[in-house]
Structures are given as structure tokens and as C-alpha cells.
Amino acid sequence: MKVFFATALFFVFVGVSSADTIAVIGTGDVGHALGVSFAKQGHTIVYGSRNPDRGSVQDLVEETGHGATATTQAEAVVGADIVVLAVPGMLVEEITLSLGDLSGKIIIDPTNPLQRSFLTLRHGVDTSNAEIIQAAAPDADVVKAFNTLNWKTMLEPDESGGPVSVPLAGDSGSAKRKVAKLVEGMGLDPIDVGGIENAHWIEGMLILWINNRYGSTRDSFDFYLRRTP
């Protein structure tokens, strides 16, 4: 009964949020997809790049619109309410520490710690990237999200033919509610899967997905969780 009540509250209290400043660290496919999608919801996007003047970064800023800008990674987070770490999965600790004080901010972690092992990829850390980020920024609220789906699905969820779920793991209920609102604004379905320790299993979903998708003899699939009535 308590579990049902808590889950119900999660969705009841996901209300309309005011516009936030969102720092998107990284300008690859995932940073591109999330930055453009969040800007369409009325949020101000600041891209953090190692080379913000690069032509491809400036093209992304123009595509994003809605007052988007680009600067260095450390400068991008200064006035941000939310930080998206769209960075290589095995570098999250190093990059998080390089960003300076992240106290009071929500950090969205869409990364996966992929490490090659012979012909497949494996989970490259003992815990999870979300837990590593939380330890590196203890006064921020980390939410694992967006790591189980292809970046193309983030931009075109209707192409999947039905609801596409985004599992959320984190220890702050208010942070998960904020991220859930962003998820819903993209036409996706947020699923609260509990505390940050469960990020390990969400990352494992991607390991399974990517090995099957790109394995020569395996069946390809996508994860679409469905909430029970």
C-alpha cells in the first residue's frame, strides 16, 4: 500500500514548472537531442563545450534557438538550475569534478559506463555512473534518465508506435518530479524506479540493448516499460 501511494504521489505532483536554465555538457548526439527538446519546452539552454566556437557547436546553438548559447563546460553550469552530463560514460567523475560547485543543482545523468570486452561491451564500473556523479557532487541531486533509449527516439518518439518509457532513479523526489516533467514534455513516459542505487540496473539495460543491437547473431529490440493499472 505504501509503495502504491508513493508511486501515485510521484505522478500527481508532477506539475507545471517554470522555465529553467539548463546546462547541457556535451554537444554530441545525446546533448543535441536533449538540448533541442528542452528548448522547445521553453527552457534556456547553455551548451558546455571544450570548443564552444567550433562550427558544429554554433550550428547546434542556431538550431536550438530560444536564446540558446554555448560556452566552456565550467562556465555553462554557473547559472544553471539543471545540468545534463551528455559526456563519455567512462569520464563522468573527471568531468563532474572539473565543473566546480554544483550544490543545489539537479544533475541529469544519461550516460552509460561502456567498456569493451573482447567482442562485446560490459558495465565498466562497480556501482553506476549516477552514484559516481553523486559522490563527486554530494550537494547536488542526481537523476539517472534517458540512458535506455536511442537519441533518435528522443527526437521522434512517435516513430516507436506507442509510449516510450524513461526509467528515473535518484534519491530526491523533487528532482525526479522535475525531470519527469521534462520527460513528459518530450512525449515520453517517466517511470520512477526508486533510489540512485537502482541506476546500476538501468545501465545494465543499455548494456544488454547495445550488445544485442550490434551483435551479428542476436535479435535487436527496444525497451518500452508499461505501468500496470
C-alpha positions in Angstrom: 0.0 0.0 0.0 2.8 2.4 0.9 4.6 1.7 -2.4 1.4 2.3 -4.4 0.7 5.6 -2.5 4.3 6.8 -3.1 4.1 6.0 -6.8 0.7 7.8 -7.1 2.1 10.9 -5.4 5.0 10.9 -7.9 2.7 11.4 -10.8 0.1 13.6 -9.0 2.6 16.2 -8.0 4.4 16.5 -11.3 3.1 19.9 -12.0 3.8 22.7 -14.5 7.3 24.0 -13.8 8.6 27.4 -14.6 11.3 27.9 -17.2 14.8 26.8 -16.1 18.3 27.4 -17.3 19.7 24.0 -18.4 23.4 23.5 -18.9 24.0 20.7 -21.4 27.5 19.5 -21.1 28.5 17.8 -24.3 27.3 18.6 -27.9 27.2 15.1 -29.4 24.0 13.2 -30.4 22.5 12.9 -26.9 23.4 16.5 -25.9 21.9 17.7 -29.3 18.7 15.7 -28.8 18.1 16.8 -25.2 19.1 20.4 -25.7 16.8 20.9 -28.7 13.9 19.1 -26.9 14.2 21.0 -23.7 14.4 24.3 -25.5 11.1 23.5 -27.2 9.6 23.4 -23.8 10.6 26.9 -23.1 13.8 26.3 -21.1 17.0 28.3 -21.7 19.9 26.1 -23.0 23.5 26.7 -22.4 25.8 24.2 -24.1 29.1 23.5 -22.4 31.8 22.5 -24.9 35.6 22.2 -24.9 35.5 24.3 -28.0 32.3 26.5 -28.0 33.4 28.4 -31.1 33.6 25.3 -33.3 31.3 25.5 -36.3 29.2 22.4 -35.4 28.6 23.8 -31.9 27.4 27.2 -33.3 25.2 25.3 -35.8 23.6 23.5 -32.8 23.1 26.7 -31.0 21.3 28.1 -34.0 19.2 25.0 -34.4 18.2 25.0 -30.7 17.1 28.7 -30.8 15.1 30.1 -27.9 18.1 32.1 -26.7 20.5 29.2 -26.6 24.2 29.9 -26.2 27.5 28.0 -25.9 30.4 28.5 -23.6 33.0 26.4 -21.8 31.9 23.5 -19.7 32.7 25.1 -16.4 31.1 28.4 -17.3 27.9 26.7 -18.6 26.9 25.4 -15.2 27.4 28.7 -13.2 23.8 30.0 -13.6 22.2 26.7 -14.4 19.3 25.1 -12.4 19.8 21.8 -14.2 22.9 20.2 -15.6 22.8 17.5 -18.2 26.0 15.4 -18.4 25.9 14.2 -22.0 29.5 13.1 -21.9 31.5 9.9 -22.5 30.4 7.4 -19.8 33.8 6.5 -18.5 34.8 10.1 -17.9 31.9 11.2 -15.7 33.8 11.6 -12.4 36.6 13.6 -14.0 34.2 15.9 -15.9 31.9 16.3 -12.9 34.8 17.4 -10.6 36.0 19.8 -13.3 32.7 21.7 -13.3 33.2 23.3 -9.9 30.5 23.8 -7.3 27.2 22.0 -8.3 25.5 22.5 -5.0 21.7 22.7 -5.2 21.5 21.8 -8.8 19.8 18.8 -10.4 22.2 16.7 -12.5 20.6 14.5 -15.2 22.8 11.5 -16.0 22.1 10.0 -19.4 25.4 8.2 -19.6 26.4 4.5 -19.7 29.8 3.2 -18.5 30.6 1.2 -21.6 33.9 -0.8 -21.6 34.9 -3.2 -24.4 35.5 -6.8 -23.5 36.5 -8.9 -26.5 33.6 -8.6 -29.0 31.0 -7.1 -26.6 30.6 -4.2 -24.2 30.3 -4.6 -20.5 29.4 -2.5 -17.5 32.7 -0.7 -16.7 32.2 0.4 -13.1 31.3 -1.5 -9.9 28.4 0.7 -8.9 26.9 3.1 -11.5 27.7 6.3 -13.2 24.9 8.0 -11.3 26.4 7.0 -8.0 29.8 8.1 -9.1 28.5 11.5 -10.1 26.5 11.8 -6.8 29.7 11.1 -4.8 31.6 13.7 -6.9 28.8 16.3 -6.3 27.3 15.4 -2.9 25.3 18.5 -2.6 23.6 18.1 -6.0 20.6 15.9 -6.8 21.5 13.3 -9.4 18.7 11.7 -11.5 19.5 8.8 -13.9 17.5 9.3 -17.0 17.4 8.9 -20.8 20.2 6.2 -20.9 18.0 3.3 -22.2 16.8 4.8 -25.5 18.4 5.8 -28.7 18.9 9.6 -29.2 16.8 9.4 -32.4 13.8 8.2 -30.3 14.3 11.2 -28.0 13.6 13.4 -31.0 10.9 11.3 -32.7 9.1 9.2 -30.0 6.1 8.7 -32.2 8.1 6.6 -34.6 8.1 3.8 -32.0 4.4 3.2 -32.4 3.5 3.6 -28.7 4.5 5.1 -25.4 8.3 5.1 -24.8 9.3 4.9 -21.1 12.2 6.6 -19.4 13.2 5.0 -16.1 14.3 7.5 -13.5 16.5 6.7 -10.5 17.6 9.1 -7.8 17.3 9.8 -4.1 15.5 13.2 -4.4 11.7 13.0 -5.0 11.5 16.7 -6.0 14.4 16.3 -8.5 12.7 13.3 -10.1 9.5 15.1 -10.4 11.2 18.0 -12.2 12.9 15.6 -14.6 9.7 13.7 -15.1 8.1 17.0 -16.3 10.9 17.3 -18.9 10.4 13.7 -20.0 6.6 14.2 -20.4 7.3 17.4 -22.4 9.2 15.3 -24.9 6.2 13.0 -25.4 7.9 10.2 -23.3 6.7 8.3 -20.2 8.6 8.7 -16.9 8.8 5.6 -14.7 10.1 6.1 -11.2 12.3 3.1 -10.3 13.5 4.2 -6.9 16.7 5.3 -5.4 20.0 6.0 -7.0 21.4 2.5 -6.2 19.0 1.2 -8.9 20.9 3.2 -11.6 23.2 0.2 -11.8 20.4 -2.0 -13.2 19.2 0.7 -15.6 22.7 1.0 -17.0 22.7 -2.8 -17.4 19.6 -2.5 -19.6 21.6 -0.4 -22.0 24.5 -2.9 -22.0 22.1 -5.7 -22.9 20.4 -3.5 -25.6 23.5 -2.3 -27.3 25.1 -5.8 -27.4 22.0 -7.3 -29.0 21.5 -4.4 -31.4 25.0 -4.5 -32.8 25.8 -8.2 -32.3 25.8 -10.1 -35.6 23.8 -13.1 -34.4 21.4 -11.5 -31.8 17.9 -10.2 -32.1 17.6 -6.4 -31.9 15.0 -4.9 -29.5 14.0 -1.7 -27.6 12.9 -1.3 -24.0 9.4 0.0 -23.5 8.2 -0.5 -19.9 4.5 -0.3 -19.2 3.0 0.8 -15.9 0.4 -1.6 -14.6 -3.2 -0.4 -13.9 
